[in-house]
Amino acid sequence: MDDDTRATVEKMMYDQRQRELGLPTSDDQRKNQVLKKYVQFHLQILQLVMSYNVSIPYNTINSRRQLNLALVFCVLCYMYILVKDAYLFLLYLI
């Protein structure tokens, strides 16, 4: 057998054993790894956005309000991107 055929047969045998034991197959394991990386990446970005803190004197209320609105806008834009990406990612998993 050539290398590609051998690798395919070994993968099929491994997947069959995993199914018999009720464990995730190699494709399921790969999808779970991608999902973990995806979630971890987006959580890091969200934490970065939420922890963003700029020191502005209290007497500049207008600037503070503008900053808060800008941060809210950034979070809302990021949430939109997150939902859109999650939808595309779920389509990939199916």
Secondary structure, DSSP 8 states (H G I E B T S, - for coil): --HHHHHHHHHHHHHHHHHHHT---HHHHHHHHHHHHHHHHHHHHHHHHHH------TT-HHHHHHHHHHHHHHHHHHHHHHHHHHHHHHHHH-
